[in-house]
Amino acid sequence: MGLSTHVLDTMHGTPAAGMRVSFFATGTAGDRLIKRLTLNQDGRNPDGLLFSSEDLLVGSYKLVFDVAGYFRQRGVLLPEPAFLNLVSIDFGVADLNSHYHVPLLVSPWSYSTYRGS
């Protein structure tokens, strides 16, 4: 099963191709960077899963999406500072037999997420 993400740009009605994402394990000792990636043309990790079920552990994690950088790259004029710069989603993994999908729907002014399938 494992962990995956998918980002949709609701301003343009497209996947957020080219958005930069950082993935962290979080805990009492602080955040530990696991990987950085740039989303492919479908708004997904080009390598497939962020973490396979064999590598994923029960614990707390964080995905950080570079929203302002993405929209500026698309030519959107944003105020300085941008309303949304980095969007962080903190989530927990409790069941290693389940798939965890963390989608993000985003514009320069709003975002939403949920536990996908």
C-alpha atoms as an extended CHARMM CRD file, in Angstrom:
* protein
*
       117  EXT
         1         1  MET       CA              0.0000000000        0.0000000000        0.0000000000  PROA      1               0.0000000000
         2         2  GLY       CA              2.1540000000        2.9280000000        1.2000000000  PROA      2               0.0000000000
         3         3  LEU       CA              1.8680000000        6.7000000000        0.9150000000  PROA      3               0.0000000000
         4         4  SER       CA              1.0730000000        8.8880000000       -2.0930000000  PROA      4               0.0000000000
         5         5  THR       CA              0.0810000000       12.4780000000       -2.8970000000  PROA      5               0.0000000000
         6         6  HSD       CA             -1.5750000000       14.3050000000       -5.7940000000  PROA      6               0.0000000000
         7         7  VAL       CA             -1.9520000000       18.0660000000       -6.2770000000  PROA      7               0.0000000000
         8         8  LEU       CA             -4.5670000000       19.7960000000       -8.4060000000  PROA      8               0.0000000000
         9         9  ASP       CA             -4.3350000000       23.4840000000       -9.3330000000  PROA      9               0.0000000000
        10        10  THR       CA             -7.9270000000       24.7000000000       -8.9580000000  PROA      10              0.0000000000
        11        11  MET       CA             -7.1190000000       28.1200000000      -10.4470000000  PROA      11              0.0000000000
        12        12  HSD       CA             -6.1590000000       26.6510000000      -13.8120000000  PROA      12              0.0000000000
        13        13  GLY       CA             -8.1080000000       23.3810000000      -13.5930000000  PROA      13              0.0000000000
        14        14  THR       CA             -4.9690000000       21.2810000000      -14.1110000000  PROA      14              0.0000000000
        15        15  PRO       CA             -2.5810000000       19.0420000000      -12.1840000000  PROA      15              0.0000000000
        16        16  ALA       CA              0.1190000000       21.0900000000      -10.4030000000  PROA      16              0.0000000000
        17        17  ALA       CA              2.9910000000       19.9620000000      -12.6470000000  PROA      17              0.0000000000
        18        18  GLY       CA              6.3230000000       21.3380000000      -11.4560000000  PROA      18              0.0000000000
        19        19  MET       CA              5.2910000000       22.0390000000       -7.8540000000  PROA      19              0.0000000000
        20        20  ARG       CA              8.0630000000       21.3180000000       -5.3540000000  PROA      20              0.0000000000
        21        21  VAL       CA              7.2090000000       19.1550000000       -2.3400000000  PROA      21              0.0000000000
        22        22  SER       CA              9.1920000000       18.2150000000        0.7650000000  PROA      22              0.0000000000
        23        23  PHE       CA              8.3320000000       15.1720000000        2.8780000000  PROA      23              0.0000000000
        24        24  PHE       CA              9.3080000000       14.9980000000        6.5690000000  PROA      24              0.0000000000
        25        25  ALA       CA              9.0050000000       12.5920000000        9.4700000000  PROA      25              0.0000000000
        26        26  THR       CA              8.0080000000       14.6100000000       12.5330000000  PROA      26              0.0000000000
        27        27  GLY       CA              8.3720000000       13.9780000000       16.2310000000  PROA      27              0.0000000000
        28        28  THR       CA              9.6890000000       15.1980000000       19.5550000000  PROA      28              0.0000000000
        29        29  ALA       CA             13.2320000000       15.3920000000       18.1650000000  PROA      29              0.0000000000
        30        30  GLY       CA             12.0840000000       17.7340000000       15.3730000000  PROA      30              0.0000000000
        31        31  ASP       CA             11.4470000000       17.2720000000       11.6730000000  PROA      31              0.0000000000
        32        32  ARG       CA             13.6180000000       14.9290000000        9.6120000000  PROA      32              0.0000000000
        33        33  LEU       CA             13.6430000000       15.4570000000        5.8370000000  PROA      33              0.0000000000
        34        34  ILE       CA             12.9190000000       12.2090000000        4.0140000000  PROA      34              0.0000000000
        35        35  LYS       CA             12.8110000000       13.4680000000        0.4300000000  PROA      35              0.0000000000
        36        36  ARG       CA             12.2540000000       16.4190000000       -1.8700000000  PROA      36              0.0000000000
        37        37  LEU       CA             10.5530000000       16.0390000000       -5.2200000000  PROA      37              0.0000000000
        38        38  THR       CA              9.0020000000       17.9300000000       -8.1000000000  PROA      38              0.0000000000
        39        39  LEU       CA              5.5640000000       16.8050000000       -9.2200000000  PROA      39              0.0000000000
        40        40  ASN       CA              5.1950000000       15.3770000000      -12.7210000000  PROA      40              0.0000000000
        41        41  GLN       CA              2.7140000000       16.4370000000      -15.4350000000  PROA      41              0.0000000000
        42        42  ASP       CA             -0.0570000000       14.5590000000      -13.5900000000  PROA      42              0.0000000000
        43        43  GLY       CA              0.6480000000       16.4030000000      -10.3080000000  PROA      43              0.0000000000
        44        44  ARG       CA              2.1200000000       13.2710000000       -8.7270000000  PROA      44              0.0000000000
        45        45  ASN       CA              5.4940000000       11.9950000000       -7.5500000000  PROA      45              0.0000000000
        46        46  PRO       CA              7.3800000000       10.9220000000      -10.7040000000  PROA      46              0.0000000000
        47        47  ASP       CA              8.6640000000        7.8450000000       -8.8230000000  PROA      47              0.0000000000
        48        48  GLY       CA              5.1840000000        6.6460000000       -7.8550000000  PROA      48              0.0000000000
        49        49  LEU       CA              4.6600000000        6.1840000000       -4.1270000000  PROA      49              0.0000000000
        50        50  LEU       CA              6.3280000000        8.6030000000       -1.7240000000  PROA      50              0.0000000000
        51        51  PHE       CA              6.8950000000        5.6590000000        0.5760000000  PROA      51              0.0000000000
        52        52  SER       CA              6.2110000000        1.9790000000        0.0000000000  PROA      52              0.0000000000
        53        53  SER       CA              4.4190000000       -0.0730000000        2.6420000000  PROA      53              0.0000000000
        54        54  GLU       CA              7.7460000000       -1.7810000000        3.4180000000  PROA      54              0.0000000000
        55        55  ASP       CA              9.4080000000        1.5520000000        4.2630000000  PROA      55              0.0000000000
        56        56  LEU       CA              6.4980000000        3.3640000000        5.9420000000  PROA      56              0.0000000000
        57        57  LEU       CA              6.4040000000        3.2990000000        9.7450000000  PROA      57              0.0000000000
        58        58  VAL       CA              3.6650000000        4.1580000000       12.2110000000  PROA      58              0.0000000000
        59        59  GLY       CA              4.2540000000        7.7870000000       13.1130000000  PROA      59              0.0000000000
        60        60  SER       CA              3.7300000000       11.4510000000       12.3220000000  PROA      60              0.0000000000
        61        61  TYR       CA              4.6450000000       13.0320000000        9.0000000000  PROA      61              0.0000000000
        62        62  LYS       CA              4.4500000000       16.3320000000        7.1590000000  PROA      62              0.0000000000
        63        63  LEU       CA              4.1730000000       17.2520000000        3.4880000000  PROA      63              0.0000000000
        64        64  VAL       CA              5.2020000000       20.8230000000        2.5770000000  PROA      64              0.0000000000
        65        65  PHE       CA              4.0080000000       22.1560000000       -0.7720000000  PROA      65              0.0000000000
        66        66  ASP       CA              5.6610000000       25.2270000000       -2.3750000000  PROA      66              0.0000000000
        67        67  VAL       CA              2.4180000000       26.8810000000       -3.4550000000  PROA      67              0.0000000000
        68        68  ALA       CA              3.6960000000       30.4310000000       -4.0820000000  PROA      68              0.0000000000
        69        69  GLY       CA              6.7100000000       29.1730000000       -6.0250000000  PROA      69              0.0000000000
        70        70  TYR       CA              4.4600000000       27.0390000000       -8.2110000000  PROA      70              0.0000000000
        71        71  PHE       CA              2.0110000000       29.8490000000       -9.0340000000  PROA      71              0.0000000000
        72        72  ARG       CA              4.8270000000       32.3300000000       -9.6960000000  PROA      72              0.0000000000
        73        73  GLN       CA              6.3810000000       29.7670000000      -12.0590000000  PROA      73              0.0000000000
        74        74  ARG       CA              3.0050000000       29.6520000000      -13.8470000000  PROA      74              0.0000000000
        75        75  GLY       CA              3.1520000000       33.4470000000      -14.3070000000  PROA      75              0.0000000000
        76        76  VAL       CA              0.5290000000       34.3220000000      -11.6960000000  PROA      76              0.0000000000
        77        77  LEU       CA              1.1650000000       37.7590000000      -10.1800000000  PROA      77              0.0000000000
        78        78  LEU       CA              1.0730000000       37.2940000000       -6.4250000000  PROA      78              0.0000000000
        79        79  PRO       CA              1.3200000000       39.9640000000       -3.7450000000  PROA      79              0.0000000000
        80        80  GLU       CA              4.4910000000       40.1670000000       -1.6740000000  PROA      80              0.0000000000
        81        81  PRO       CA              4.2610000000       38.3470000000        0.5980000000  PROA      81              0.0000000000
        82        82  ALA       CA              1.9610000000       35.8300000000       -1.0340000000  PROA      82              0.0000000000
        83        83  PHE       CA             -1.2030000000       34.8970000000        0.8520000000  PROA      83              0.0000000000
        84        84  LEU       CA             -0.1990000000       31.2150000000        0.6680000000  PROA      84              0.0000000000
        85        85  ASN       CA              3.5070000000       30.5060000000        0.5200000000  PROA      85              0.0000000000
        86        86  LEU       CA              4.2220000000       27.0250000000        1.8270000000  PROA      86              0.0000000000
        87        87  VAL       CA              1.2790000000       24.7720000000        2.6700000000  PROA      87              0.0000000000
        88        88  SER       CA              2.0890000000       22.1670000000        5.3200000000  PROA      88              0.0000000000
        89        89  ILE       CA             -0.0720000000       19.1490000000        5.9510000000  PROA      89              0.0000000000
        90        90  ASP       CA              0.6820000000       17.2640000000        9.1530000000  PROA      90              0.0000000000
        91        91  PHE       CA             -0.7850000000       13.7590000000        9.3100000000  PROA      91              0.0000000000
        92        92  GLY       CA             -0.3930000000       10.4910000000       11.1210000000  PROA      92              0.0000000000
        93        93  VAL       CA              0.0440000000        6.9230000000        9.9070000000  PROA      93              0.0000000000
        94        94  ALA       CA             -1.4940000000        4.4030000000       12.2990000000  PROA      94              0.0000000000
        95        95  ASP       CA             -2.3170000000        1.3590000000       10.1460000000  PROA      95              0.0000000000
        96        96  LEU       CA              0.4940000000       -0.0200000000        7.9920000000  PROA      96              0.0000000000
        97        97  ASN       CA             -1.9660000000       -2.2880000000        6.1590000000  PROA      97              0.0000000000
        98        98  SER       CA             -3.8020000000        0.7480000000        4.7410000000  PROA      98              0.0000000000
        99        99  HSD       CA             -2.8730000000        3.0420000000        1.8840000000  PROA      99              0.0000000000
       100       100  TYR       CA             -2.4600000000        6.7060000000        2.8380000000  PROA      100             0.0000000000
       101       101  HSD       CA             -3.1640000000        9.1760000000        0.0370000000  PROA      101             0.0000000000
       102       102  VAL       CA             -2.7990000000       12.8980000000        0.8140000000  PROA      102             0.0000000000
       103       103  PRO       CA             -4.2860000000       15.0070000000       -2.0030000000  PROA      103             0.0000000000
       104       104  LEU       CA             -4.1140000000       18.7970000000       -2.1400000000  PROA      104             0.0000000000
       105       105  LEU       CA             -6.5070000000       21.0610000000       -4.0560000000  PROA      105             0.0000000000
       106       106  VAL       CA             -4.9490000000       24.5220000000       -4.2140000000  PROA      106             0.0000000000
       107       107  SER       CA             -5.2050000000       28.0350000000       -5.6230000000  PROA      107             0.0000000000
       108       108  PRO       CA             -3.2240000000       31.1470000000       -4.6140000000  PROA      108             0.0000000000
       109       109  TRP       CA             -5.9970000000       31.9280000000       -2.0950000000  PROA      109             0.0000000000
       110       110  SER       CA             -7.2490000000       28.6150000000       -0.7150000000  PROA      110             0.0000000000
       111       111  TYR       CA             -6.5660000000       24.9170000000       -0.2790000000  PROA      111             0.0000000000
       112       112  SER       CA             -8.2370000000       21.7540000000        0.9350000000  PROA      112             0.0000000000
       113       113  THR       CA             -7.1160000000       18.2440000000        1.6590000000  PROA      113             0.0000000000
       114       114  TYR       CA             -8.5760000000       14.9510000000        2.8310000000  PROA      114             0.0000000000
       115       115  ARG       CA             -7.5450000000       11.3530000000        3.2820000000  PROA      115             0.0000000000
       116       116  GLY       CA             -7.9000000000        9.8890000000       -0.1820000000  PROA      116             0.0000000000
       117       117  SER       CA             -7.7660000000        6.3060000000       -1.3360000000  PROA      117             0.0000000000
